[in-house]
Amino acid sequence: MSVLAIVFISLILSNFSNKTEAKTFSFKETTIDDIHIAFKQNKLTSRQLVEFYLSEIQRSNPILKGIIEVNPDALFLADKADQERELNASKSLFRLHGIPILVKDNIATKDKLNTTAGSLALVGSIVPQDAGVVKKLRNDPYVASADPSGSSTGSATSIAANMAAVALGTETAGSILSPSSANSVVGIKPTVGLTSRAGVIPISHRQDTVGPICRTVTDAVEVLDVIVGFDRDDFAATKKASTYIPHGGYRQFLKADGLRDKRLGISKDLFGSNDIKTYQQHFNTLRQKGAVLVDNLEKLKKYGQDIMLEAEKTNGIGKLEREAFRNITKACKYGFEKMMKENKLDALMSPGADIAGLLAIGGYPGINVPAGYDKTGAPFGISFGGLKGSEPTLIEIAYGFEQATHIRSPFLHILNRNYIFDSI
């Protein structure tokens, strides 16, 4: 997906007032927890947070070209959030209250932002309403002012470069997992239907899903907790998938010992020679933390992966496509699902986002976590995929891996790299 020319608006100033700087708060690599605590301790305001991200956008976006547009009301909304926080000081506010959120440009926002999916033809078009996931962000208690701060086709790059705290992305076949892997950030691709696709410019009804892209598993889970759930505007998909949402939400699965007794599948079809030494070290770490690695999986073709891949290659609805669609349910049931159940796996691992196509064709969930950097300094991740509704288990695994490895480092070198990585 191409990136439009950057739009700078008058609110992006080069000389923000020093009077509003947060002297005791470290903005770089900050998390939702950090921000939430600083708000409560009056060490940070939403205006200061927004001003920081606007300054980072001004500094980095001309090189990265990850953000198309910034909400012209961003500072007004930040001030409104600060006022609400002051008026409700004795109450427990929504944890994302007053935090600017980056939204991919195919997710509708009914405000002063365009929703274009990177197409010049859609500039100036007016959407009838917010996308379902944006409604959930706006309608949560005390979050009336939490407008998205921008729309982006470079969510992962922008998060990696500290141009926003958290972001929403969409995936049809890799556009959350792949950019997350390539930018050393965490991406969660939810089970299809777990998050509403209403108001999202569609590619594939069977595969489209909306998920968070953040710098940590914890932040990604915080956002996931807000955006999941039933939406009458995406009735069939969200009604079925909403039954997967655990009582009490997903944050409860952020467990330091989340790897204990987990059975993780490794396919030699996926793990080749690239960065194998690093992955071998990770395998050892996983074992040390109590995971059981099942590395004797037979080739995925036994489980119908060849049928899935052929289905994925098709476009349109012709004779071949209809045949492929007829095979999808069979391929899922006797393919990936059979492999998972026969081997009693909690998750299948892959380098980078190599598992993305497999997860996409069946609407299965996946999480990417930073795994290392190659000889040139380019990041790569590791993805964990599972059966529909297995987000709780995948979160335990991803969080356990993240806490055991702490791979991610500030992505300063991204400004010296001349690429943007994005997929469908």
DRENDO-1510 file (C-alpha; in Angstrom, 1 decimal, always signed):
<recs>
REC; n; res; u; v; w
REC; 1; MET; +0.0; +0.0; +0.0 .
REC; 2; SER; +1.5; +3.3; -1.1 .
REC; 3; VAL; +2.0; +6.3; +1.2 .
REC; 4; LEU; +0.5; +9.6; +0.4 .
REC; 5; ALA; +2.3; +12.9; +0.6 .
REC; 6; ILE; +2.7; +14.1; +4.2 .
REC; 7; VAL; +0.2; +16.7; +5.3 .
REC; 8; PHE; +1.6; +19.1; +7.9 .
REC; 9; ILE; -0.9; +21.3; +9.6 .
REC; 10; SER; -0.5; +24.5; +11.5 .
REC; 11; LEU; -0.6; +22.8; +14.9 .
REC; 12; ILE; +2.8; +21.2; +14.2 .
REC; 13; LEU; +5.0; +24.0; +15.5 .
REC; 14; SER; +8.8; +24.1; +15.6 .
REC; 15; ASN; +8.9; +26.1; +18.8 .
REC; 16; PHE; +6.6; +24.5; +21.4 .
REC; 17; SER; +6.5; +26.5; +24.6 .
REC; 18; ASN; +9.1; +25.3; +27.1 .
REC; 19; LYS; +6.5; +26.1; +29.8 .
REC; 20; THR; +4.6; +23.0; +28.9 .
REC; 21; GLU; +7.5; +20.5; +28.8 .
REC; 22; ALA; +7.2; +17.6; +31.3 .
REC; 23; LYS; +10.5; +17.9; +33.2 .
REC; 24; THR; +10.1; +14.7; +35.1 .
REC; 25; PHE; +8.7; +12.4; +32.4 .
REC; 26; SER; +10.6; +10.3; +29.9 .
REC; 27; PHE; +8.7; +10.3; +26.6 .
REC; 28; LYS; +10.9; +7.9; +24.6 .
REC; 29; GLU; +9.6; +4.4; +24.5 .
REC; 30; THR; +6.9; +5.3; +27.1 .
REC; 31; THR; +4.1; +2.8; +27.7 .
REC; 32; ILE; +0.4; +3.1; +28.6 .
REC; 33; ASP; +1.3; +2.2; +32.2 .
REC; 34; ASP; +3.9; +5.0; +32.3 .
REC; 35; ILE; +1.6; +7.6; +30.9 .
REC; 36; HIS; -1.3; +6.5; +33.2 .
REC; 37; ILE; +0.8; +6.8; +36.3 .
REC; 38; ALA; +2.3; +10.1; +35.2 .
REC; 39; PHE; -1.3; +11.5; +34.7 .
REC; 40; LYS; -2.3; +10.4; +38.1 .
REC; 41; GLN; +0.8; +11.9; +39.7 .
REC; 42; ASN; +0.3; +15.2; +37.8 .
REC; 43; LYS; +3.7; +14.8; +36.2 .
REC; 44; LEU; +2.3; +14.8; +32.7 .
REC; 45; THR; -0.6; +16.3; +30.8 .
REC; 46; SER; -2.3; +15.2; +27.6 .
REC; 47; ARG; -1.2; +18.5; +25.9 .
REC; 48; GLN; +2.4; +17.7; +26.8 .
REC; 49; LEU; +2.1; +14.2; +25.4 .
REC; 50; VAL; +0.5; +15.4; +22.2 .
REC; 51; GLU; +3.0; +18.2; +21.7 .
REC; 52; PHE; +5.8; +15.6; +22.1 .
REC; 53; TYR; +4.3; +13.3; +19.4 .
REC; 54; LEU; +3.7; +16.2; +17.1 .
REC; 55; SER; +7.3; +17.3; +17.4 .
REC; 56; GLU; +8.4; +13.7; +16.7 .
REC; 57; ILE; +6.2; +13.6; +13.7 .
REC; 58; GLN; +7.7; +16.8; +12.4 .
REC; 59; ARG; +11.2; +15.5; +13.0 .
REC; 60; SER; +10.9; +12.0; +11.7 .
REC; 61; ASN; +8.0; +11.8; +9.3 .
REC; 62; PRO; +9.7; +13.6; +6.4 .
REC; 63; ILE; +12.1; +10.6; +6.3 .
REC; 64; LEU; +9.8; +7.8; +7.3 .
REC; 65; LYS; +6.6; +9.0; +5.5 .
REC; 66; GLY; +4.6; +6.9; +7.9 .
REC; 67; ILE; +1.8; +9.4; +8.8 .
REC; 68; ILE; -0.4; +10.9; +6.1 .
REC; 69; GLU; -2.4; +13.3; +8.3 .
REC; 70; VAL; -2.7; +14.7; +11.8 .
REC; 71; ASN; -5.9; +15.7; +13.4 .
REC; 72; PRO; -6.1; +19.5; +13.4 .
REC; 73; ASP; -8.0; +19.3; +16.7 .
REC; 74; ALA; -5.4; +17.3; +18.4 .
REC; 75; LEU; -4.3; +20.0; +20.9 .
REC; 76; PHE; -7.9; +21.1; +21.6 .
REC; 77; LEU; -8.8; +17.5; +22.4 .
REC; 78; ALA; -5.7; +17.1; +24.6 .
REC; 79; ASP; -6.8; +20.2; +26.6 .
REC; 80; LYS; -10.3; +18.8; +26.9 .
REC; 81; ALA; -8.9; +15.5; +28.2 .
REC; 82; ASP; -6.8; +17.4; +30.8 .
REC; 83; GLN; -9.9; +19.2; +31.9 .
REC; 84; GLU; -11.9; +16.0; +32.2 .
REC; 85; ARG; -9.1; +14.4; +34.2 .
REC; 86; GLU; -9.0; +17.4; +36.6 .
REC; 87; LEU; -12.8; +17.3; +37.1 .
REC; 88; ASN; -12.8; +13.6; +37.6 .
REC; 89; ALA; -9.7; +13.4; +39.8 .
REC; 90; SER; -11.5; +11.2; +42.4 .
REC; 91; LYS; -12.7; +8.7; +39.8 .
REC; 92; SER; -11.0; +5.9; +37.9 .
REC; 93; LEU; -10.7; +7.0; +34.3 .
REC; 94; PHE; -10.4; +4.8; +31.3 .
REC; 95; ARG; -6.8; +3.8; +30.9 .
REC; 96; LEU; -6.5; +5.2; +27.4 .
REC; 97; HIS; -8.1; +8.5; +28.3 .
REC; 98; GLY; -6.1; +11.4; +26.9 .
REC; 99; ILE; -3.6; +9.3; +25.0 .
REC; 100; PRO; -3.4; +10.0; +21.2 .
REC; 101; ILE; -3.9; +7.0; +19.0 .
REC; 102; LEU; -2.6; +6.4; +15.5 .
REC; 103; VAL; -5.1; +4.9; +13.1 .
REC; 104; LYS; -4.4; +3.2; +9.8 .
REC; 105; ASP; -5.8; +5.2; +6.9 .
REC; 106; ASN; -8.4; +2.5; +5.9 .
REC; 107; ILE; -10.2; +2.9; +9.2 .
REC; 108; ALA; -13.0; +5.5; +9.1 .
REC; 109; THR; -12.9; +8.4; +11.5 .
REC; 110; LYS; -15.9; +10.9; +11.3 .
REC; 111; ASP; -13.9; +14.0; +12.1 .
REC; 112; LYS; -11.6; +16.3; +10.2 .
REC; 113; LEU; -9.4; +13.5; +9.0 .
REC; 114; ASN; -9.6; +11.8; +5.6 .
REC; 115; THR; -10.1; +8.1; +5.2 .
REC; 116; THR; -8.4; +7.1; +2.0 .
REC; 117; ALA; -6.7; +3.8; +2.3 .
REC; 118; GLY; -3.8; +5.6; +0.6 .
REC; 119; SER; -5.9; +6.5; -2.5 .
REC; 120; LEU; -5.8; +10.1; -3.8 .
REC; 121; ALA; -9.3; +9.4; -5.2 .
REC; 122; LEU; -10.8; +9.3; -1.7 .
REC; 123; VAL; -9.2; +12.5; -0.4 .
REC; 124; GLY; -12.1; +14.8; +0.7 .
REC; 125; SER; -14.7; +12.0; +0.9 .
REC; 126; ILE; -16.9; +12.1; +4.0 .
REC; 127; VAL; -17.5; +8.9; +5.9 .
REC; 128; PRO; -21.0; +8.4; +7.4 .
REC; 129; GLN; -19.7; +7.3; +10.8 .
REC; 130; ASP; -16.7; +6.2; +12.8 .
REC; 131; ALA; -15.5; +2.6; +12.2 .
REC; 132; GLY; -16.6; +0.2; +14.9 .
REC; 133; VAL; -13.3; +0.0; +16.6 .
REC; 134; VAL; -13.1; +3.8; +16.7 .
REC; 135; LYS; -16.5; +4.0; +18.2 .
REC; 136; LYS; -15.4; +1.7; +21.0 .
REC; 137; LEU; -12.4; +4.0; +21.7 .
REC; 138; ARG; -14.6; +7.1; +21.8 .
REC; 139; ASN; -17.5; +5.7; +23.7 .
REC; 140; ASP; -15.7; +4.1; +26.6 .
REC; 141; PRO; -16.3; +5.9; +29.9 .
REC; 142; TYR; -14.6; +9.3; +30.0 .
REC; 143; VAL; -13.0; +8.9; +26.6 .
REC; 144; ALA; -15.1; +11.3; +24.7 .
REC; 145; SER; -12.0; +13.3; +23.8 .
REC; 146; ALA; -9.9; +10.4; +22.7 .
REC; 147; ASP; -9.9; +11.2; +19.0 .
REC; 148; PRO; -7.3; +9.4; +17.0 .
REC; 149; SER; -4.3; +11.7; +16.5 .
REC; 150; GLY; -3.7; +10.7; +12.9 .
REC; 151; SER; -4.4; +8.1; +10.1 .
REC; 152; SER; -1.5; +6.1; +8.8 .
REC; 153; THR; -0.3; +3.5; +6.4 .
REC; 154; GLY; +2.9; +3.2; +8.4 .
REC; 155; SER; +1.5; +2.3; +11.8 .
REC; 156; ALA; +4.4; +0.0; +12.8 .
REC; 157; THR; +7.1; +2.3; +11.5 .
REC; 158; SER; +5.5; +5.3; +13.3 .
REC; 159; ILE; +5.2; +3.4; +16.6 .
REC; 160; ALA; +8.8; +2.2; +16.3 .
REC; 161; ALA; +10.0; +5.7; +15.8 .
REC; 162; ASN; +8.1; +7.0; +18.8 .
REC; 163; MET; +5.7; +9.2; +16.8 .
REC; 164; ALA; +2.7; +7.8; +18.8 .
REC; 165; ALA; +2.0; +5.8; +21.9 .
REC; 166; VAL; -0.2; +3.1; +20.3 .
REC; 167; ALA; -1.7; +2.4; +16.9 .
REC; 168; LEU; -4.4; +0.5; +15.1 .
REC; 169; GLY; -3.6; -1.5; +12.0 .
REC; 170; THR; -5.6; -3.9; +9.8 .
REC; 171; GLU; -4.6; -7.2; +8.3 .
REC; 172; THR; -5.8; -9.3; +5.4 .
REC; 173; ALA; -2.7; -11.3; +4.8 .
REC; 174; GLY; +0.2; -9.9; +6.8 .
REC; 175; SER; -0.2; -6.2; +7.3 .
REC; 176; ILE; -0.1; -6.3; +11.1 .
REC; 177; LEU; +2.4; -9.2; +11.6 .
REC; 178; SER; +4.8; -8.3; +8.8 .
REC; 179; PRO; +5.4; -4.6; +9.5 .
REC; 180; SER; +5.6; -5.4; +13.3 .
REC; 181; SER; +8.3; -8.0; +12.6 .
REC; 182; ALA; +10.2; -5.6; +10.3 .
REC; 183; ASN; +10.0; -2.7; +12.8 .
REC; 184; SER; +10.7; -4.4; +16.1 .
REC; 185; VAL; +7.3; -3.8; +17.6 .
REC; 186; VAL; +4.4; -6.0; +18.8 .
REC; 187; GLY; +1.4; -6.6; +16.6 .
REC; 188; ILE; -1.7; -8.6; +17.5 .
REC; 189; LYS; -3.8; -10.0; +14.6 .
REC; 190; PRO; -7.1; -11.0; +16.3 .
REC; 191; THR; -9.4; -13.8; +15.3 .
REC; 192; VAL; -11.5; -12.5; +12.4 .
REC; 193; GLY; -14.6; -11.0; +13.9 .
REC; 194; LEU; -13.2; -10.4; +17.4 .
REC; 195; THR; -12.8; -6.7; +16.4 .
REC; 196; SER; -15.4; -5.0; +14.1 .
REC; 197; ARG; -14.6; -4.4; +10.5 .
REC; 198; ALA; -17.5; -1.9; +10.1 .
REC; 199; GLY; -16.1; +1.3; +8.7 .
REC; 200; VAL; -12.9; -0.4; +7.5 .
REC; 201; ILE; -12.2; -0.2; +3.7 .
REC; 202; PRO; -12.5; -3.9; +2.9 .
REC; 203; ILE; -10.2; -6.3; +1.0 .
REC; 204; SER; -11.5; -9.7; +2.1 .
REC; 205; HIS; -14.5; -10.3; +4.3 .
REC; 206; ARG; -13.1; -13.7; +5.2 .
REC; 207; GLN; -9.7; -12.4; +6.3 .
REC; 208; ASP; -9.9; -8.7; +7.3 .
REC; 209; THR; -9.3; -7.9; +10.9 .
REC; 210; VAL; -8.3; -4.9; +13.0 .
REC; 211; GLY; -5.6; -5.1; +15.7 .
REC; 212; PRO; -3.2; -3.1; +17.8 .
REC; 213; ILE; +0.5; -2.3; +17.0 .
REC; 214; CYS; +2.5; -1.2; +20.0 .
REC; 215; ARG; +6.0; -1.3; +21.5 .
REC; 216; THR; +5.1; -3.8; +24.2 .
REC; 217; VAL; +2.8; -6.8; +24.6 .
REC; 218; THR; +1.2; -5.1; +27.6 .
REC; 219; ASP; +0.2; -2.0; +25.6 .
REC; 220; ALA; -1.1; -4.1; +22.7 .
REC; 221; VAL; -3.3; -6.1; +25.1 .
REC; 222; GLU; -4.5; -2.8; +26.7 .
REC; 223; VAL; -5.7; -1.7; +23.3 .
REC; 224; LEU; -7.1; -5.1; +22.4 .
REC; 225; ASP; -9.3; -5.1; +25.5 .
REC; 226; VAL; -11.0; -1.9; +24.3 .
REC; 227; ILE; -11.6; -2.7; +20.7 .
REC; 228; VAL; -13.0; -6.2; +20.9 .
REC; 229; GLY; -16.6; -7.0; +21.1 .
REC; 230; PHE; -20.0; -7.2; +19.3 .
REC; 231; ASP; -20.9; -4.6; +16.7 .
REC; 232; ARG; -24.4; -4.7; +15.0 .
REC; 233; ASP; -22.8; -3.1; +12.0 .
REC; 234; ASP; -20.6; -6.2; +11.6 .
REC; 235; PHE; -23.3; -8.5; +13.0 .
REC; 236; ALA; -22.5; -12.0; +11.9 .
REC; 237; ALA; -18.7; -12.0; +12.4 .
REC; 238; THR; -18.7; -10.1; +15.7 .
REC; 239; LYS; -21.6; -12.0; +17.2 .
REC; 240; LYS; -19.9; -15.4; +16.7 .
REC; 241; ALA; -16.4; -14.2; +17.7 .
REC; 242; SER; -17.5; -12.2; +20.7 .
REC; 243; THR; -18.1; -15.6; +22.5 .
REC; 244; TYR; -14.3; -16.0; +22.6 .
REC; 245; ILE; -13.8; -12.9; +24.8 .
REC; 246; PRO; -12.9; -14.0; +28.3 .
REC; 247; HIS; -14.6; -12.6; +31.3 .
REC; 248; GLY; -12.4; -10.0; +32.8 .
REC; 249; GLY; -10.7; -9.2; +29.5 .
REC; 250; TYR; -7.2; -10.0; +28.2 .
REC; 251; ARG; -4.9; -8.2; +30.6 .
REC; 252; GLN; -5.2; -11.0; +33.1 .
REC; 253; PHE; -3.2; -13.2; +30.8 .
REC; 254; LEU; -0.1; -11.1; +31.1 .
REC; 255; LYS; +1.8; -13.6; +33.1 .
REC; 256; ALA; +5.6; -13.7; +33.6 .
REC; 257; ASP; +5.4; -17.5; +33.7 .
REC; 258; GLY; +3.1; -17.7; +30.6 .
REC; 259; LEU; +5.5; -20.1; +28.8 .
REC; 260; ARG; +5.2; -22.8; +31.4 .
REC; 261; ASP; +3.9; -26.1; +30.0 .
REC; 262; LYS; +3.0; -24.5; +26.7 .
REC; 263; ARG; +3.4; -26.8; +23.7 .
REC; 264; LEU; +4.9; -24.8; +20.8 .
REC; 265; GLY; +5.2; -26.2; +17.3 .
REC; 266; ILE; +8.2; -25.6; +15.1 .
REC; 267; SER; +8.0; -26.5; +11.4 .
REC; 268; LYS; +11.2; -27.0; +9.4 .
REC; 269; ASP; +9.2; -25.8; +6.5 .
REC; 270; LEU; +9.2; -22.3; +8.1 .
REC; 271; PHE; +12.5; -22.1; +9.9 .
REC; 272; GLY; +15.3; -22.0; +7.4 .
REC; 273; SER; +18.9; -20.9; +7.7 .
REC; 274; ASN; +18.3; -17.2; +8.1 .
REC; 275; ASP; +19.1; -16.0; +11.6 .
REC; 276; ILE; +18.8; -19.6; +12.7 .
REC; 277; LYS; +21.5; -19.1; +15.5 .
REC; 278; THR; +19.4; -16.4; +17.0 .
REC; 279; TYR; +16.2; -18.5; +16.8 .
REC; 280; GLN; +18.1; -21.5; +18.3 .
REC; 281; GLN; +18.9; -19.3; +21.3 .
REC; 282; HIS; +15.3; -18.4; +21.6 .
REC; 283; PHE; +14.3; -22.0; +21.5 .
REC; 284; ASN; +16.6; -22.7; +24.4 .
REC; 285; THR; +15.1; -19.8; +26.3 .
REC; 286; LEU; +11.6; -21.1; +25.7 .
REC; 287; ARG; +12.6; -24.5; +27.0 .
REC; 288; GLN; +14.2; -22.9; +30.1 .
REC; 289; LYS; +11.0; -21.1; +30.8 .
REC; 290; GLY; +9.0; -24.3; +30.8 .
REC; 291; ALA; +7.8; -24.5; +27.2 .
REC; 292; VAL; +7.7; -27.8; +25.4 .
REC; 293; LEU; +8.9; -27.5; +21.8 .
REC; 294; VAL; +7.5; -29.9; +19.3 .
REC; 295; ASP; +10.0; -29.8; +16.5 .
REC; 296; ASN; +9.2; -33.1; +14.8 .
REC; 297; LEU; +6.2; -31.8; +12.9 .
REC; 298; GLU; +5.9; -33.4; +9.5 .
REC; 299; LYS; +5.7; -31.1; +6.4 .
REC; 300; LEU; +2.7; -28.8; +6.5 .
REC; 301; LYS; +1.5; -30.2; +3.1 .
REC; 302; LYS; +0.3; -33.2; +5.1 .
REC; 303; TYR; -2.1; -30.9; +6.8 .
REC; 304; GLY; -3.5; -29.2; +3.7 .
REC; 305; GLN; -1.2; -26.1; +3.6 .
REC; 306; ASP; -0.8; -26.6; -0.1 .
REC; 307; ILE; -4.5; -26.2; -0.6 .
REC; 308; MET; -4.6; -23.1; +1.6 .
REC; 309; LEU; -1.7; -21.5; -0.3 .
REC; 310; GLU; -3.4; -22.1; -3.6 .
REC; 311; ALA; -6.6; -20.6; -2.3 .
REC; 312; GLU; -4.7; -17.6; -1.1 .
REC; 313; LYS; -3.2; -16.9; -4.6 .
REC; 314; THR; -6.6; -16.4; -6.2 .
REC; 315; ASN; -8.3; -13.1; -7.1 .
REC; 316; GLY; -12.0; -12.5; -8.0 .
REC; 317; ILE; -14.7; -15.1; -8.0 .
REC; 318; GLY; -14.2; -17.3; -11.0 .
REC; 319; LYS; -14.4; -21.1; -11.4 .
REC; 320; LEU; -11.0; -21.6; -9.8 .
REC; 321; GLU; -11.8; -19.2; -7.0 .
REC; 322; ARG; -15.1; -21.0; -6.2 .
REC; 323; GLU; -13.2; -24.2; -6.0 .
REC; 324; ALA; -10.7; -22.7; -3.8 .
REC; 325; PHE; -13.3; -21.3; -1.4 .
REC; 326; ARG; -15.0; -24.7; -1.3 .
REC; 327; ASN; -11.7; -26.1; -0.2 .
REC; 328; ILE; -11.0; -23.5; +2.5 .
REC; 329; THR; -13.3; -25.0; +5.2 .
REC; 330; LYS; -11.9; -28.5; +4.5 .
REC; 331; ALA; -8.4; -27.3; +4.5 .
REC; 332; CYS; -8.8; -25.5; +7.8 .
REC; 333; LYS; -10.5; -28.5; +9.4 .
REC; 334; TYR; -8.1; -31.1; +8.1 .
REC; 335; GLY; -5.1; -28.8; +7.9 .
REC; 336; PHE; -4.0; -26.3; +10.5 .
REC; 337; GLU; -6.6; -27.3; +13.0 .
REC; 338; LYS; -5.8; -31.0; +12.6 .
REC; 339; MET; -2.1; -30.3; +13.1 .
REC; 340; MET; -2.7; -28.3; +16.2 .
REC; 341; LYS; -5.0; -30.9; +17.7 .
REC; 342; GLU; -3.0; -34.0; +16.8 .
REC; 343; ASN; +0.1; -32.5; +18.2 .
REC; 344; LYS; -1.7; -30.9; +21.2 .
REC; 345; LEU; -0.1; -27.6; +20.4 .
REC; 346; ASP; -0.9; -24.3; +22.1 .
REC; 347; ALA; +0.7; -22.3; +19.3 .
REC; 348; LEU; +2.7; -22.7; +16.1 .
REC; 349; MET; +5.8; -20.5; +15.8 .
REC; 350; SER; +7.3; -19.0; +12.7 .
REC; 351; PRO; +10.2; -16.6; +12.0 .
REC; 352; GLY; +9.1; -13.1; +11.2 .
REC; 353; ALA; +5.6; -13.3; +9.8 .
REC; 354; ASP; +6.0; -16.4; +7.7 .
REC; 355; ILE; +2.9; -17.8; +9.4 .
REC; 356; ALA; +0.7; -14.9; +8.2 .
REC; 357; GLY; -0.7; -16.6; +5.1 .
REC; 358; LEU; -1.7; -19.7; +7.0 .
REC; 359; LEU; -3.4; -17.7; +9.7 .
REC; 360; ALA; -5.1; -15.4; +7.2 .
REC; 361; ILE; -6.8; -18.0; +5.2 .
REC; 362; GLY; -8.6; -19.5; +8.2 .
REC; 363; GLY; -9.2; -16.3; +10.2 .
REC; 364; TYR; -6.9; -17.5; +13.0 .
REC; 365; PRO; -5.1; -15.1; +15.5 .
REC; 366; GLY; -1.4; -14.4; +15.8 .
REC; 367; ILE; +1.0; -12.2; +17.7 .
REC; 368; ASN; +4.4; -11.0; +16.6 .
REC; 369; VAL; +7.1; -10.1; +19.2 .
REC; 370; PRO; +10.6; -8.6; +18.5 .
REC; 371; ALA; +13.2; -11.4; +18.2 .
REC; 372; GLY; +16.4; -9.7; +17.1 .
REC; 373; TYR; +18.4; -7.8; +14.5 .
REC; 374; ASP; +20.3; -9.1; +11.5 .
REC; 375; LYS; +23.9; -8.1; +10.5 .
REC; 376; THR; +22.7; -5.0; +8.8 .
REC; 377; GLY; +20.7; -3.9; +11.9 .
REC; 378; ALA; +17.3; -4.7; +10.3 .
REC; 379; PRO; +14.9; -6.1; +12.9 .
REC; 380; PHE; +13.0; -9.4; +12.7 .
REC; 381; GLY; +10.4; -10.9; +14.9 .
REC; 382; ILE; +8.9; -14.2; +15.9 .
REC; 383; SER; +5.2; -15.0; +15.5 .
REC; 384; PHE; +2.9; -17.2; +17.5 .
REC; 385; GLY; -0.3; -18.4; +15.9 .
REC; 386; GLY; -3.2; -20.5; +17.2 .
REC; 387; LEU; -6.7; -21.6; +16.8 .
REC; 388; LYS; -9.7; -19.2; +16.7 .
REC; 389; GLY; -10.3; -17.6; +20.1 .
REC; 390; SER; -6.9; -18.6; +21.4 .
REC; 391; GLU; -5.8; -15.0; +22.2 .
REC; 392; PRO; -5.5; -15.7; +25.9 .
REC; 393; THR; -3.0; -18.5; +25.4 .
REC; 394; LEU; -1.1; -16.5; +22.7 .
REC; 395; ILE; -0.9; -13.5; +25.0 .
REC; 396; GLU; +0.6; -15.7; +27.8 .
REC; 397; ILE; +3.2; -17.1; +25.3 .
REC; 398; ALA; +4.1; -13.7; +23.7 .
REC; 399; TYR; +4.3; -11.9; +27.1 .
REC; 400; GLY; +6.4; -14.7; +28.6 .
REC; 401; PHE; +8.8; -14.6; +25.6 .
REC; 402; GLU; +9.0; -10.8; +25.7 .
REC; 403; GLN; +9.8; -10.8; +29.4 .
REC; 404; ALA; +12.4; -13.5; +29.0 .
REC; 405; THR; +14.3; -11.9; +26.1 .
REC; 406; HIS; +13.7; -8.1; +26.2 .
REC; 407; ILE; +14.9; -7.8; +22.6 .
REC; 408; ARG; +13.5; -4.5; +21.6 .
REC; 409; SER; +15.7; -1.5; +21.7 .
REC; 410; PRO; +14.9; +2.1; +20.8 .
REC; 411; PHE; +14.6; +2.2; +17.0 .
REC; 412; LEU; +17.0; +5.2; +16.5 .
REC; 413; HIS; +18.6; +3.6; +13.5 .
REC; 414; ILE; +15.3; +3.6; +11.5 .
REC; 415; LEU; +16.0; +7.2; +10.5 .
REC; 416; ASN; +19.0; +5.9; +8.6 .
REC; 417; ARG; +17.0; +3.3; +6.7 .
REC; 418; ASN; +15.3; +4.1; +3.4 .
REC; 419; TYR; +12.3; +1.8; +3.4 .
REC; 420; ILE; +8.7; +1.5; +4.6 .
REC; 421; PHE; +7.5; -2.1; +5.1 .
REC; 422; ASP; +3.8; -2.7; +4.6 .
REC; 423; SER; +1.6; -5.5; +3.3 .
REC; 424; ILE; -2.1; -6.0; +2.5 .
</recs>
